[in-house]
């Protein structure tokens, strides 16, 4: 499946109702896209998947790992950064998680000799990510 944005993927995978998830995926009009899919994802007319609280950080990691793995320009921009990343404003918890997700993906995408495996392990543990899920080029 193809997704327009990380936000679209994240909002769609929240739901047990596959038809509603697909409706979110089909929302592709560019103007106001992020806000529309966010609003659809915050609808409570459809039930969230029962494990959502347990997997939501992993789903955001997957979305971002795919984005940076597939987009060479964005990957280069991320890899050019150093130090702590401060993600865009959100709730305090999501700002912290998004920052850690970006830092983790940045380290994972670095060449092996430049990768800080201890940092990767620490970030993955903090985010509750399984070892078998890593971005690939």
C-alpha positions, 0 to 999 in steps of 0.5 A: 500500500502507498501512503501520502504521509506518515500522518496518514499511515499513523491515523489509518492503522489506529482502527480495527475497521479495515474499511475505515482505515482504507477510507483514510488511506484514500484521502489524498487531496493535497490542500489541508491533507494532514489536518483532514487525516488527523481529524479522521484518525481522531474520530471515535465513531470507529473503534480503535484497534484493541492493542493501540496503546501498546503499538502506537509508538511502533506505528509512528516509528514504522511510518518514519522509517519508511519515509526516510528509507524511501526518500533520499533527500529527506534521508540526507537531510536527517543524516546531516543533523547532529546532536539531540533532535527536538521534534515539532510541537505536540503533546509533551509525550509525543514530542519526546517520542517523535524526537527519539524516533528521529534520533533512532532512525538517524543512527540506524541509517548511518553507515555501520562504521559511523553508527552508534549501536549503544545509542540505537539500543538505548533509543529502541529500548526507550521506545519499546521497539522490537529488534527485528524492525529496522529501516532498510535501504 
